[in-house]
Amino acid sequence: MKPFLLLATRAEDDVADEEYETICRFSGLQESHLHRVRLEAGPMPPIDLERYSGVVIGGSPFNSSDPPQLKSEVQRRAESEMRDLLDEVVARDFPFLGACYGVGTLGTHQGGIVDRTRGEEIGVIEVTLTEEGLRDPLLREFPPAFHGFVGHKEGTRTLAPAAVLLATGADCPVQMFRIKQNLYATQFHPELDAPALLRRIEAYKEHGYFPPAEAEDVKDRIRTGPPVTEPERILAAFVDRYAR
């Protein structure tokens, strides 16, 4: 089987490694079948899509909607490299799954508007599949509604013209969309379980998602919230559909 490619942007080694581990675990991939490139660590190497079964973008502390002057040099470089790769990915309709940060990268690449009007506090929400979502081959075995983890400073205000809305939520109506037939992005987190989210809350408590003094209250929302079991299955469904 050709491996999948994970494009990561988390600078903290422990958080980055845990994301890699959970994506392997949820997707069923061995490490030899998930090639990771950490874009925050250096320029993207040449990518030959023929070597891969599909591309996955993980979550990120980057915000696509921040003004360019507020973005670090690393973020500007990584976003430019991802835009260039997406030119080819979209043109070829090459299998792509953007988890969390994928909404900002794929959505804005395709002309959507992502800003802070649709941000969501860290917690558990109900995700509801649209009629198109219920028919989508990646989601055909999912229930019509399920719970998912969110926690974002930004979200999609205007869906890209070519996007098909697959899942929605109360505060951020765009929770998952598809471009063409094989390009997917989610606002909710398919790459997280509760223990990983609790550790991420601790790692990013100084990053402006909530007042640092409220970190334990935020963790309690996760501990006492409804169980989240379905989103991680998206990774397995993506691998099952596109492994080649």
Rosetta silent file (secondary structure, phi, psi, omega in degrees, C-alpha in Angstrom):
SEQUENCE: MKPFLLLATRAEDDVADEEYETICRFSGLQESHLHRVRLEAGPMPPIDLERYSGVVIGGSPFNSSDPPQLKSEVQRRAESEMRDLLDEVVARDFPFLGACYGVGTLGTHQGGIVDRTRGEEIGVIEVTLTEEGLRDPLLREFPPAFHGFVGHKEGTRTLAPAAVLLATGADCPVQMFRIKQNLYATQFHPELDAPALLRRIEAYKEHGYFPPAEAEDVKDRIRTGPPVTEPERILAAFVDRYAR
SCORE:     score description
SCORE:     0.000 S_00000001
   1 L     0.000  137.585  173.115    0.000    0.000    0.000 S_00000001
   2 L   -70.740  140.752 -178.713    1.174    3.503   -0.761 S_00000001
   3 L   -71.015  166.505  169.352    1.500    5.555    2.445 S_00000001
   4 E   -97.258  155.960 -179.723   -0.588    8.569    3.369 S_00000001
   5 E  -109.152  125.001  174.854    1.025   11.974    3.882 S_00000001
   6 E  -105.921  120.813  173.597    0.406   13.975    7.075 S_00000001
   7 E   -99.042  116.777 -174.794    1.197   17.691    6.944 S_00000001
   8 E  -117.438  155.168 -177.826    1.630   18.958   10.506 S_00000001
   9 L  -138.899   14.616 -178.129    2.287   22.426   11.915 S_00000001
  10 L   -87.507  125.751 -175.348    2.449   22.012   15.705 S_00000001
  11 L   -78.970  -24.703 -177.310    5.734   23.256   17.178 S_00000001
  12 L   -79.565  120.259 -174.588    5.421   21.429   20.518 S_00000001
  13 H   -58.775  -42.810 -176.774    7.008   17.986   20.141 S_00000001
  14 H   -66.301  -40.400  179.314    4.752   16.264   22.676 S_00000001
  15 H   -69.513  -42.909  179.302    1.560   17.644   21.116 S_00000001
  16 H   -62.423  -42.379 -178.946    2.778   16.953   17.580 S_00000001
  17 H   -68.674  -36.790  178.381    3.766   13.392   18.459 S_00000001
  18 H   -67.003  -39.841  176.660    0.445   12.726   20.187 S_00000001
  19 H   -60.208  -44.119  178.144   -1.453   13.991   17.134 S_00000001
  20 H   -60.404  -43.004 -179.265    0.589   11.660   14.939 S_00000001
  21 H   -64.778  -44.166 -178.187   -0.104    8.746   17.304 S_00000001
  22 H   -68.346  -36.420  177.854   -3.859    9.345   17.449 S_00000001
  23 H   -65.422  -41.742  174.759   -4.128    9.679   13.670 S_00000001
  24 H   -59.324  -47.459 -175.252   -2.267    6.380   13.278 S_00000001
  25 H   -65.830  -46.643 -176.839   -4.477    4.728   15.890 S_00000001
  26 H   -71.281  -33.179 -177.979   -7.810    6.024   14.609 S_00000001
  27 H   -82.464  -19.707 -175.123   -6.980    5.408   10.952 S_00000001
  28 L    83.352    8.882 -178.490   -5.515    1.956   11.565 S_00000001
  29 L   -83.701  139.950  167.155   -2.286    2.957    9.821 S_00000001
  30 L   -75.639  157.889 -179.233    1.113    1.703   10.881 S_00000001
  31 H   -58.042  -32.350  179.619    3.778    4.381   11.209 S_00000001
  32 H   -66.858  -14.885 -178.939    5.390    3.086    8.017 S_00000001
  33 H  -109.880   11.384  173.667    2.178    4.004    6.189 S_00000001
  34 E  -133.627   98.183 -179.179    1.829    7.562    7.539 S_00000001
  35 E   -84.508  121.056 -177.067    4.640    9.829    6.350 S_00000001
  36 E  -103.709  134.787  170.899    4.767   13.007    8.442 S_00000001
  37 E  -121.043  118.778  179.353    6.138   16.366    7.323 S_00000001
  38 E   -93.531  102.251 -174.102    6.328   19.019   10.057 S_00000001
  39 H   -69.893  -23.427  178.567    6.020   22.297    8.199 S_00000001
  40 H   -73.329  -16.399 -176.298    6.810   24.388   11.264 S_00000001
  41 H   -90.738  -15.597 -178.416   10.240   22.752   11.410 S_00000001
  42 L   171.354  170.819 -178.127   11.362   23.620    7.895 S_00000001
  43 L   -58.711  148.513  176.376   10.327   24.116    4.270 S_00000001
  44 L   -65.321  127.732  176.359    8.082   21.548    2.647 S_00000001
  45 L   -71.278  167.115  174.699   10.158   19.105    0.615 S_00000001
  46 L   -57.262  131.874 -178.542    9.113   18.310   -2.958 S_00000001
  47 L  -111.374  118.509  173.896    5.908   16.253   -2.804 S_00000001
  48 L  -100.128  104.117 -176.060    5.229   13.642   -5.474 S_00000001
  49 H   -61.018  -23.135  179.261    1.565   12.787   -5.041 S_00000001
  50 H   -64.633  -17.212  179.260    2.067    9.567   -7.009 S_00000001
  51 H   -81.087  -11.377 -168.765    3.913    8.203   -3.971 S_00000001
  52 L  -122.057  156.742  173.444    0.867    8.582   -1.731 S_00000001
  53 L   -84.949  -30.413 -178.088   -2.640    7.274   -1.264 S_00000001
  54 E  -174.514  170.430 -178.515   -3.904   10.565    0.155 S_00000001
  55 E  -119.887  134.912  176.042   -3.028   13.738    2.069 S_00000001
  56 E  -122.136  133.875  170.528   -4.086   14.608    5.626 S_00000001
  57 E  -109.529  126.720  179.155   -3.662   18.010    7.277 S_00000001
  58 L   -82.730 -172.251  176.611   -3.789   17.933   11.071 S_00000001
  59 L   -72.503  173.438 -175.520   -4.859   20.629   13.495 S_00000001
  60 L  -159.114  149.773  169.353   -2.830   23.763   14.048 S_00000001
  61 L   -78.252   -7.461  178.970   -2.335   26.738   16.356 S_00000001
  62 L   -72.692  149.296  173.941   -2.294   28.862   13.187 S_00000001
  63 L  -118.063  118.785 -177.624   -5.354   30.946   12.279 S_00000001
  64 L   -60.912  -32.094 -172.196   -5.978   31.346    8.574 S_00000001
  65 L   -86.840   -3.356  178.132   -7.944   34.555    9.087 S_00000001
  66 L   -63.043  144.761  175.642   -5.271   36.484   11.007 S_00000001
  67 L   -59.211  145.087 -176.784   -3.976   39.568    9.145 S_00000001
  68 H   -53.293  -35.525 -176.957   -0.722   38.819    7.295 S_00000001
  69 H   -70.675  -16.408  177.977    1.232   41.242    9.493 S_00000001
  70 H   -94.771   -9.242  179.266    0.258   39.232   12.592 S_00000001
  71 L   -84.233  143.134  176.799    1.314   35.902   11.136 S_00000001
  72 L   -69.902  162.746  176.066    4.787   34.607   11.845 S_00000001
  73 H   -59.316  -37.194  179.328    7.251   34.072    9.026 S_00000001
  74 H   -63.559  -44.831 -179.865    6.854   30.323    9.604 S_00000001
  75 H   -63.952  -43.946 -179.825    3.071   30.508    9.222 S_00000001
  76 H   -61.487  -40.908  178.225    3.279   32.598    6.066 S_00000001
  77 H   -64.734  -48.504 -177.663    5.746   30.139    4.539 S_00000001
  78 H   -61.100  -41.337  179.890    3.714   27.069    5.538 S_00000001
  79 H   -66.543  -37.706  177.877    0.489   28.563    4.178 S_00000001
  80 H   -64.759  -41.769  178.884    2.173   29.463    0.899 S_00000001
  81 H   -65.576  -40.009  179.214    3.526   25.921    0.552 S_00000001
  82 H   -68.220  -37.343  176.867    0.148   24.390    1.324 S_00000001
  83 H   -60.473  -43.734  179.712   -1.568   26.660   -1.212 S_00000001
  84 H   -62.742  -42.670  179.175    0.859   25.519   -3.887 S_00000001
  85 H   -66.520  -39.097 -180.000    0.281   21.857   -3.012 S_00000001
  86 H   -65.071  -28.534  174.583   -3.493   22.381   -2.938 S_00000001
  87 H   -53.688  -45.889 -179.503   -3.338   23.754   -6.476 S_00000001
  88 H   -75.327  -42.625 -179.040   -2.317   20.266   -7.596 S_00000001
  89 H   -58.293  -46.867 -178.334   -4.456   18.367   -5.081 S_00000001
  90 H   -69.395  -43.318 -179.431   -7.626   20.172   -6.154 S_00000001
  91 H   -58.890  -36.131 -178.761   -6.835   20.024   -9.862 S_00000001
  92 H   -91.964   -4.491 -173.214   -6.383   16.248   -9.601 S_00000001
  93 L    52.313   45.509 -175.492   -9.207   15.736   -7.090 S_00000001
  94 L   -80.326  136.398 -175.413   -6.571   13.864   -5.088 S_00000001
  95 L   -50.979  124.753 -174.207   -7.797   12.312   -1.796 S_00000001
  96 E  -143.759  135.389  174.170   -7.477   14.955    0.919 S_00000001
  97 E  -133.281  113.976  177.305   -8.709   15.209    4.505 S_00000001
  98 E  -102.840  113.366 -179.673   -8.192   18.431    6.417 S_00000001
  99 E   -95.551  116.602  177.553   -8.892   18.042   10.133 S_00000001
 100 L    71.070  -85.340 -178.579   -9.592   21.360   11.865 S_00000001
 101 H   -64.238  -19.341  177.226   -6.962   23.494   10.086 S_00000001
 102 H   -62.344  -28.822  177.223   -8.073   21.918    6.827 S_00000001
 103 H   -62.295  -43.552  179.601  -11.190   24.103    6.927 S_00000001
 104 H   -70.686  -39.936 -176.842   -8.998   27.187    6.799 S_00000001
 105 H   -74.776  -56.341 -178.950   -6.564   25.871    4.214 S_00000001
 106 H   -69.609  -41.078 -177.492   -8.909   24.117    1.772 S_00000001
 107 H   -61.553  -48.687 -179.225  -11.828   26.469    2.418 S_00000001
 108 H   -71.225  -33.608  176.937   -9.929   29.692    1.745 S_00000001
 109 H   -58.003  -33.877 -177.388   -8.068   28.115   -1.175 S_00000001
 110 L   -96.275    9.375  173.729  -11.464   27.520   -2.798 S_00000001
 111 L    96.022    9.207  174.608  -12.832   30.992   -2.104 S_00000001
 112 L   -76.273  165.457  177.412  -14.618   30.495    1.209 S_00000001
 113 E  -111.455  118.581  177.455  -14.528   33.096    3.971 S_00000001
 114 E  -115.627  124.266  178.858  -13.049   31.972    7.283 S_00000001
 115 E  -151.890 -169.536 -173.635  -13.007   34.461   10.142 S_00000001
 116 H   -89.282    5.324  178.033  -13.663   34.849   13.857 S_00000001
 117 H   -73.102  -18.224 -178.002  -17.420   35.316   13.608 S_00000001
 118 H  -118.800   25.864  175.352  -17.879   31.528   13.789 S_00000001
 119 L   -65.548  158.595 -177.586  -15.309   30.617   16.433 S_00000001
 120 E  -134.635  135.214  175.232  -16.276   28.008   19.045 S_00000001
 121 E   -68.943  158.170 -178.530  -15.209   27.609   22.647 S_00000001
 122 E   -66.336  128.478 -179.166  -13.559   24.336   23.573 S_00000001
 123 E   171.633 -161.501 -179.842  -16.174   21.708   24.292 S_00000001
 124 E  -115.382  130.840  177.420  -18.508   19.088   22.841 S_00000001
 125 E  -123.120  166.043  170.712  -21.154   19.928   20.252 S_00000001
 126 E   -91.201  126.934  177.065  -23.776   18.018   18.327 S_00000001
 127 E  -104.451  130.132 -178.259  -22.828   17.551   14.685 S_00000001
 128 E  -118.438  127.475  177.843  -25.707   16.906   12.276 S_00000001
 129 E   -74.765  140.064  172.934  -25.257   15.451    8.808 S_00000001
 130 L   -78.888  176.104  175.443  -26.989   17.209    5.938 S_00000001
 131 H   -59.694  -38.951  177.088  -28.873   15.310    3.241 S_00000001
 132 H   -67.185  -36.930  177.967  -25.697   15.405    1.166 S_00000001
 133 H   -63.286  -41.378  178.736  -23.732   14.162    4.163 S_00000001
 134 H   -63.127  -26.672 -179.765  -26.042   11.192    4.615 S_00000001
 135 H   -92.802  -11.982 -174.097  -25.421   10.253    0.979 S_00000001
 136 L   -68.317  135.582 -177.230  -21.673   10.839    1.011 S_00000001
 137 L   -63.953  -25.724  178.707  -19.649    7.607    0.631 S_00000001
 138 L   -73.576  -24.118 -172.608  -17.222    8.609    3.387 S_00000001
 139 L  -114.152   10.418 -169.962  -20.073    9.043    5.888 S_00000001
 140 L   -63.332  -23.363 -179.531  -22.531    6.362    4.794 S_00000001
 141 L  -100.155   11.804 -178.959  -22.139    4.340    8.015 S_00000001
 142 L   -92.704  149.978  174.251  -22.460    7.330   10.350 S_00000001
 143 L   -69.344  160.936 -178.473  -25.558    8.192   12.364 S_00000001
 144 L   -62.093  -27.174  178.461  -27.479   11.325   11.316 S_00000001
 145 E  -142.765  145.959  179.778  -26.202   13.180   14.410 S_00000001
 146 E  -156.982  169.692  179.885  -23.264   12.625   16.743 S_00000001
 147 E   -96.390  147.161  178.428  -21.054   14.508   19.191 S_00000001
 148 E  -143.500  155.225  176.231  -17.697   16.040   18.314 S_00000001
 149 E   -84.686  136.435  173.951  -14.927   18.012   19.965 S_00000001
 150 E  -133.349  174.565  179.385  -14.454   21.633   18.898 S_00000001
 151 E   157.469   86.329 -171.882  -12.364   24.569   20.047 S_00000001
 152 E  -142.266  145.477  174.322  -11.441   27.166   17.452 S_00000001
 153 L   -80.672  -17.007 -175.946  -10.868   30.888   17.234 S_00000001
 154 L  -139.287  166.402  177.729  -12.261   30.911   13.705 S_00000001
 155 E  -161.446  177.373 -176.952  -14.719   29.127   11.478 S_00000001
 156 E   -81.433  118.878  174.195  -16.328   29.295    8.042 S_00000001
 157 E   -87.759  -39.801  178.863  -18.620   32.300    7.598 S_00000001
 158 E  -130.226  121.159 -178.768  -19.191   31.748    3.884 S_00000001
 159 L   -67.238  143.463  176.643  -18.837   28.326    2.300 S_00000001
 160 L   -57.555  142.049 -175.919  -16.672   28.104   -0.815 S_00000001
 161 L   -54.658  -34.827 -176.407  -18.835   28.257   -3.970 S_00000001
 162 L   -89.838   -0.910 -174.104  -17.808   24.762   -5.097 S_00000001
 163 E   -82.526  146.973  173.817  -18.175   23.156   -1.650 S_00000001
 164 E  -107.628  120.808 -179.521  -20.888   20.700   -0.666 S_00000001
 165 E   -74.099  123.435 -177.760  -21.973   21.072    2.972 S_00000001
 166 E  -106.915  -28.411 -177.903  -21.902   17.658    4.665 S_00000001
 167 E  -150.339  148.293 -175.621  -22.337   18.453    8.371 S_00000001
 168 E  -135.017  167.350  178.208  -23.508   21.378   10.420 S_00000001
 169 L  -146.235  172.194 -172.737  -23.627   22.637   14.014 S_00000001
 170 L   -70.174  -52.912 -174.857  -25.458   25.276   16.035 S_00000001
 171 L   -86.051  -33.125  177.001  -22.799   27.972   16.491 S_00000001
 172 L  -122.709   98.920 -172.537  -20.661   27.166   13.464 S_00000001
 173 L   -64.164  -22.300  179.895  -22.950   25.910   10.677 S_00000001
 174 L   -98.812   99.252  179.539  -20.076   24.618    8.536 S_00000001
 175 L  -104.242  -22.036  176.604  -18.726   21.541   10.345 S_00000001
 176 E  -162.046  138.920  176.385  -17.721   19.467    7.321 S_00000001
 177 E  -143.623  166.925  178.054  -17.663   19.995    3.576 S_00000001
 178 E  -128.522  139.588  170.375  -16.472   18.335    0.377 S_00000001
 179 E  -109.922  136.446 -175.428  -14.873   19.789   -2.718 S_00000001
 180 L    52.306 -134.170 -177.302  -15.285   17.787   -5.936 S_00000001
 181 L  -108.482  -18.875 -168.487  -15.516   14.076   -5.020 S_00000001
 182 L  -130.011    9.021 -176.532  -12.458   13.382   -2.869 S_00000001
 183 E  -112.078  117.534 -173.812  -11.492   16.541   -0.935 S_00000001
 184 E  -123.781  150.263  172.582  -12.826   16.796    2.627 S_00000001
 185 E  -146.043  142.573  177.843  -12.432   19.184    5.546 S_00000001
 186 E  -123.096  144.239  170.914  -13.860   19.166    9.068 S_00000001
 187 L   -82.453  -45.242  176.807  -14.243   21.900   11.654 S_00000001
 188 L   -69.349  168.288 -171.891  -14.679   19.398   14.485 S_00000001
 189 L   -99.720  104.651  172.420  -11.717   17.242   15.502 S_00000001
 190 L   -82.043   -9.032 -174.900  -11.582   13.672   14.115 S_00000001
 191 L   -99.519   11.419 -175.674   -7.973   13.369   15.332 S_00000001
 192 L  -125.297  141.464  161.942   -8.725   13.794   19.052 S_00000001
 193 L  -112.965  177.210 -174.037  -10.052   11.687   21.904 S_00000001
 194 H   -60.918  -46.821  179.361  -10.815   13.088   25.364 S_00000001
 195 H   -58.861  -40.294  179.732   -7.396   12.347   26.965 S_00000001
 196 H   -67.383  -38.587  178.527   -5.590   13.991   24.040 S_00000001
 197 H   -66.087  -39.503  177.844   -7.869   17.027   24.172 S_00000001
 198 H   -61.121  -41.428  177.928   -7.276   17.429   27.908 S_00000001
 199 H   -69.046  -33.691  178.397   -3.530   17.441   27.335 S_00000001
 200 H   -69.365  -36.255  175.992   -3.928   19.895   24.470 S_00000001
 201 H   -58.172  -43.313  178.786   -5.931   22.252   26.705 S_00000001
 202 H   -65.786  -42.112 -177.121   -2.998   22.286   29.101 S_00000001
 203 H   -66.120  -31.997 -173.911   -0.458   22.788   26.304 S_00000001
 204 L  -112.681   22.375 -176.188   -2.339   25.734   24.782 S_00000001
 205 L   -69.146  -15.310  177.467   -3.769   27.437   27.866 S_00000001
 206 L  -100.990   11.495 -172.990   -1.640   30.532   27.203 S_00000001
 207 L  -100.891   10.405  172.559   -2.625   30.783   23.529 S_00000001
 208 L    88.836    8.767  176.719   -5.795   32.839   23.894 S_00000001
 209 L   -76.043  -24.915  179.560   -8.464   30.156   23.511 S_00000001
 210 L  -164.713  161.703  174.914   -9.672   30.927   27.062 S_00000001
 211 L   -61.566  131.258 -176.183   -8.348   32.787   30.136 S_00000001
 212 H   -52.737  -33.589 -178.765   -5.512   30.626   31.532 S_00000001
 213 H   -67.044  -14.930 -177.966   -7.078   30.631   34.998 S_00000001
 214 H   -97.050   10.565 -175.268  -10.113   28.825   33.544 S_00000001
 215 H   -57.084  -42.814 -178.336   -8.142   25.832   32.219 S_00000001
 216 H   -68.266  -35.177  176.008   -9.511   23.421   34.811 S_00000001
 217 H   -64.306  -40.116  178.152  -13.077   24.551   34.142 S_00000001
 218 H   -63.459  -42.740  177.540  -12.540   23.944   30.429 S_00000001
 219 H   -61.972  -38.479  179.713  -11.188   20.464   31.195 S_00000001
 220 H   -63.708  -33.108  176.987  -14.230   19.764   33.364 S_00000001
 221 H   -61.301  -35.685  179.567  -16.493   20.556   30.387 S_00000001
 222 H   -74.633  -44.003 -177.287  -14.759   17.776   28.500 S_00000001
 223 H   -63.523  -35.735 -174.808  -14.768   15.312   31.408 S_00000001
 224 H   -99.554   -1.793 -179.292  -18.478   15.790   32.111 S_00000001
 225 L   -77.073  172.765  178.941  -19.666   16.178   28.524 S_00000001
 226 L   -65.479  154.134  179.897  -21.332   13.478   26.444 S_00000001
 227 L   -65.291  144.024  178.709  -19.062   10.755   25.023 S_00000001
 228 L  -115.526  111.230 -173.653  -17.448   11.466   21.673 S_00000001
 229 L  -126.753  -23.949 -170.825  -16.994    8.288   19.642 S_00000001
 230 L   -84.267  -42.034 -171.715  -17.890    8.901   15.993 S_00000001
 231 L   -55.443  -37.749 -178.650  -15.528   11.557   14.584 S_00000001
 232 L   -60.852  -23.699  179.921  -12.397    9.406   14.873 S_00000001
 233 H   -67.749  -18.096  178.329  -14.057    6.898   12.523 S_00000001
 234 H   -62.392  -37.916  179.416  -13.704    9.431    9.705 S_00000001
 235 H   -63.777  -43.728  178.085   -9.978    8.733    9.594 S_00000001
 236 H   -64.787  -40.221  179.187  -10.537    4.987    9.239 S_00000001
 237 H   -64.283  -38.931  179.294  -13.192    5.570    6.577 S_00000001
 238 H   -63.669  -46.272  179.361  -10.827    7.848    4.656 S_00000001
 239 H   -64.754  -45.568 -179.174   -8.039    5.246    4.716 S_00000001
 240 H   -59.015  -37.723 -176.544  -10.390    2.399    3.824 S_00000001
 241 H   -76.526  -34.338 -168.735  -11.732    4.303    0.847 S_00000001
 242 H  -113.455   -5.282  178.108   -8.479    5.621   -0.594 S_00000001
 243 L   -58.588  132.920 -177.217   -5.698    3.175    0.316 S_00000001
 244 L  -145.251    0.000    0.000   -4.086    2.039   -2.911 S_00000001
